[in-house]
Amino acid sequence: MKFRINDYVRVKAGVLLEDTNEPIPGWVGRVMEVNDDGYLLIELDAFSLRQLPPRYLQECIEVAESPTAYYLHQDDLEPAHRRDTPQELAAAQANIEDLVFGADEDAELEDAALQQWILAFLASPEYAALPEDIQIDAEDIISTFGDFGFNYGYVQPPDWTAATVREILVEVLPRKVSADQAYFDHIGPVLTAFFGFLAAQQLHPQAAALQKAVRQHTPALLKNAANPAFWGMAKSMMQQALNESLNPEEPGAIERYIANYNASLDQKPSGKPNTARPARENPYKHLSRNQPIRVRYADGSIKEGKFKRLEADLLAGKCTLVQEPPFA
């Protein structure tokens, strides 16, 4: 049977999710898009959004992808009637987006407390005891730790634990940060001194455990940071660019390099299309989901909002990144 846009459909019994192979529990929704290959984009109704299979929902949360609509083949669908009101659908969509992306009022890094700690640390004996070349990197290292702790571990500074230290030092920093070896050499001493300061001033209940974890995991940090096989695609690309004498301070230099890199993936040496090229890294990975940005659309209009609300348009090429905060 052929369906049209705005028809209501139900998923037939026994159909499995392609993502997780879980049974689809009788979803009902509205047809939003009809494709020539027989696949339809279905906007799930309020009742279906309350019945998302658990593994699929968890996967959506992990990759920050909205589960409010899903592509299904027309052969897996049958006619149905609407069973929710517009108000019920809007409320269910808002609830599920808050669950996946984090509610706006709660999904901000508590930066004020972290900055107060940093300022106090910069005036402390623990900071003064660090060599001058390490002092230069101290503020950036601590701020980066705080950003990654929140953006990857969803942990606010007062809630840091030894597990947070292990994840950031062993997994995130060596994979994401493009820097010379000296910077990575400074991370252990800076965080050891910083957490020692927090412990001495009784500013963090886990400070002593955090300091111990830094000492424990610094060797793995240094090992992974020096191993190109451990780097993410974005870091590998950046290191290659730096090796080719790219100046990251030059306006537009990074964007031009990424565009040229992506273009090079589209062709083999013979000039023929490369149909087996690797997946491209998201060039906006450095932006946190709740970071405000400004973008420009093809018609010249400027829009400002949180990255998570504009990411899809950026990746689709509908707009370009104009400015990151602080805004002028």
C-alpha positions in Angstrom: 0.0 0.0 0.0 1.2 3.5 -0.8 1.1 6.2 1.9 1.0 9.9 1.5 2.4 12.7 3.6 0.3 13.4 6.7 -1.2 9.8 6.7 -1.1 8.0 10.0 0.5 4.6 10.1 1.2 1.8 12.5 4.3 -0.4 12.5 3.3 -4.0 11.9 4.0 -6.6 14.6 7.4 -8.3 14.5 9.3 -5.4 12.8 12.7 -4.9 14.3 14.7 -1.7 14.7 17.6 -1.6 12.3 19.8 0.2 14.9 19.5 -2.3 17.8 17.5 -5.2 16.5 14.8 -4.6 19.2 11.1 -5.3 18.4 9.2 -2.1 17.7 6.3 -1.9 20.2 3.4 -0.9 17.9 4.6 2.6 17.1 2.1 4.9 15.5 2.9 8.2 13.7 2.5 10.7 10.9 4.2 10.3 7.5 6.5 13.3 7.1 8.4 12.3 4.0 8.0 9.8 1.2 11.1 8.6 -0.6 11.4 6.8 -4.0 13.1 3.8 -2.4 10.0 3.0 -0.4 11.2 4.4 2.9 9.1 6.9 4.9 10.0 9.3 7.6 7.5 8.8 10.5 7.0 11.4 13.2 6.2 9.2 16.3 3.2 10.1 18.3 3.1 10.8 22.1 2.3 7.2 23.0 5.1 5.8 20.8 7.7 8.2 22.4 6.8 6.7 25.8 7.5 3.3 24.4 11.0 3.7 22.9 13.0 0.4 23.2 15.6 0.8 26.0 18.7 0.0 24.0 17.6 2.4 21.2 16.9 5.2 23.6 20.2 4.7 25.3 22.0 4.8 21.9 20.2 8.1 21.1 21.3 9.6 24.4 24.9 8.5 23.9 25.1 10.1 20.4 22.8 13.0 21.2 20.4 12.2 18.4 16.7 12.9 18.6 14.4 9.8 18.4 11.2 11.7 17.6 11.2 10.5 14.0 12.3 7.3 12.3 12.7 5.9 8.7 10.6 2.8 8.0 9.8 0.9 4.9 6.2 1.1 3.6 6.0 -2.7 3.6 6.4 -2.6 7.4 3.5 -0.2 7.9 -0.3 -0.3 8.0 -3.0 2.4 8.1 -3.8 3.9 11.5 -5.7 6.8 13.2 -4.3 9.6 15.2 -4.4 8.8 18.9 -2.9 11.9 20.6 -3.6 15.7 20.6 -1.1 18.3 19.3 -0.6 19.4 22.9 0.2 15.8 24.0 2.6 15.4 21.1 4.5 18.7 21.8 4.8 17.8 25.5 6.1 14.3 24.8 8.6 15.6 22.2 9.9 18.2 24.7 10.3 15.6 27.4 12.2 13.2 25.2 14.5 16.0 23.8 15.3 17.1 27.4 16.2 13.5 28.2 18.4 13.1 25.1 20.0 16.5 25.0 19.6 17.6 28.6 17.2 20.2 29.8 18.4 23.7 29.0 18.2 25.0 32.5 20.3 22.1 33.9 22.7 21.5 31.0 25.3 24.2 31.6 28.8 23.8 33.0 29.0 25.4 36.5 31.8 27.5 35.3 31.6 30.2 38.0 32.7 27.8 40.8 35.5 26.4 38.6 36.8 29.9 37.8 36.8 30.8 41.4 38.9 27.7 42.2 41.3 28.6 39.4 41.8 32.2 40.5 42.4 31.1 44.1 44.8 28.4 42.8 46.8 30.9 40.8 47.5 32.8 44.0 48.4 29.7 46.0 51.7 28.3 47.2 50.9 25.1 45.3 50.9 27.1 42.0 54.0 29.1 43.0 55.9 25.8 43.5 55.3 24.8 39.8 58.1 25.6 37.3 57.4 28.7 35.3 57.0 26.9 32.0 54.3 24.7 33.6 52.6 27.7 35.2 52.0 29.1 31.7 49.7 26.1 30.8 48.0 25.7 34.2 44.9 27.7 33.7 44.2 26.2 30.2 44.8 22.6 31.5 42.4 23.0 34.4 39.7 24.7 32.2 40.0 22.0 29.6 39.7 19.3 32.2 36.5 21.0 33.5 35.0 21.4 29.9 35.8 17.8 29.0 34.5 16.5 32.4 31.2 18.1 31.6 30.9 17.6 27.8 32.0 13.9 27.8 31.2 12.7 31.3 28.3 15.1 32.1 30.0 15.8 35.5 30.0 19.2 37.2 33.2 20.2 39.0 31.8 19.6 42.5 30.9 16.1 41.4 34.3 15.0 40.0 35.5 11.6 41.1 38.5 9.4 40.5 36.5 7.8 37.6 36.2 11.3 36.0 40.0 11.7 36.2 40.6 8.3 34.6 38.2 8.9 31.8 39.5 12.4 30.9 43.2 11.6 31.3 43.2 8.1 29.7 40.5 8.4 27.1 39.5 12.0 26.2 42.5 14.3 26.5 44.9 12.1 24.4 42.3 11.5 21.8 41.0 15.0 21.4 43.7 17.5 22.3 46.2 18.5 19.6 49.3 19.9 21.4 53.0 19.3 21.6 54.4 16.7 24.0 55.4 19.4 26.5 51.8 20.3 27.1 50.9 16.7 27.9 53.9 16.5 30.2 52.5 19.5 32.1 49.0 18.0 32.7 50.0 15.7 35.5 52.0 18.3 37.6 49.3 20.9 37.1 46.3 18.7 38.1 48.3 17.2 41.0 49.0 20.7 42.3 45.5 21.9 41.7 43.8 19.0 43.4 46.3 19.3 46.3 45.3 22.9 46.6 41.6 21.9 46.7 42.3 19.4 49.4 44.3 21.8 51.5 41.5 24.4 51.3 38.8 21.8 51.7 37.1 23.0 48.6 36.3 19.6 47.1 35.2 16.5 49.1 37.1 14.1 46.6 40.2 16.3 46.2 42.6 13.8 47.7 41.2 10.9 45.6 41.4 13.1 42.5 45.0 13.9 43.2 45.8 10.2 43.7 44.0 9.3 40.4 46.1 11.9 38.5 49.3 10.2 39.7 47.9 6.8 38.8 46.7 7.6 35.3 49.3 10.1 34.1 51.5 7.3 32.6 48.6 6.1 30.4 47.9 9.7 29.4 51.4 10.2 28.1 51.5 6.8 26.4 48.1 7.4 24.6 49.0 11.0 23.7 52.1 9.8 21.9 50.4 7.0 20.0 48.8 8.1 16.7 46.8 4.9 16.6 44.9 6.2 19.7 44.1 9.7 18.2 40.6 10.6 17.0 40.1 11.6 13.3 40.0 15.3 14.1 43.2 15.2 16.1 45.0 13.2 13.4 43.9 15.7 10.8 45.1 18.6 12.9 48.5 17.0 13.6 48.9 16.4 9.9 48.0 20.0 9.2 50.5 21.3 11.8 53.1 19.0 10.3 52.4 20.7 7.0 53.1 24.1 8.6 49.4 25.2 8.8 49.0 28.3 11.0 45.9 27.7 13.1 45.8 31.4 14.1 45.3 32.5 10.4 41.6 33.3 9.8 39.9 30.5 7.9 43.0 28.3 7.7 41.5 25.3 9.6 38.3 25.5 7.6 40.2 25.6 4.3 42.4 22.6 5.3 39.3 20.6 6.3 37.6 21.4 3.0 40.7 20.4 1.0 41.1 17.2 3.1 37.5 16.2 2.5 37.8 16.9 -1.2 40.9 14.7 -1.3 38.9 11.8 0.2 36.4 12.0 -2.7 39.0 10.8 -5.2 41.5 8.0 -5.6 45.0 8.8 -7.2 43.5 7.8 -10.5 40.8 10.5 -10.2 38.0 8.0 -9.9 35.5 8.4 -7.1 36.5 6.6 -3.9 33.4 4.8 -2.8 35.1 3.2 0.3 36.4 6.4 1.9 36.3 6.6 5.7 33.6 8.4 7.6 34.4 12.1 8.0 34.9 13.6 11.4 32.4 16.2 12.6 34.3 19.5 12.2 32.3 21.0 15.0 33.3 18.5 17.6 35.1 21.2 19.6 31.7 22.9 20.3 29.8 21.8 23.4 26.1 21.1 22.8 24.9 24.0 24.9 27.4 26.5 23.6 25.8 29.6 22.0 26.9 30.3 18.4 26.0 32.5 15.5 25.4 31.1 12.0 24.7 32.6 8.6 22.2 31.1 6.1 22.3 31.3 2.3 19.9 34.2 2.3 22.2 36.2 4.5 20.2 35.9 7.6 22.0 35.5 10.9 20.7 33.2 13.7 22.0 32.8 17.2 21.3 29.8 19.4 22.7 26.8 21.2 24.9 24.6 19.0 22.7 21.5 19.6 19.8 23.4 18.0 21.8 24.5 14.9 24.1 21.4 14.5 21.8 19.7 11.9 21.7 22.8 9.7 25.5 23.2 9.9 26.2 19.6 9.0 23.7 19.8 6.1 25.5 22.9 4.7 22.4 25.0 5.1 24.4 27.6 7.1 28.0 28.4 8.1 29.5 29.2 11.5 30.0 32.9 11.9 31.1 33.4 15.5 31.6 31.6 18.8 31.3 33.5 22.0 32.2 36.0 23.4 30.1 37.9 20.9 31.0 41.5 20.0 
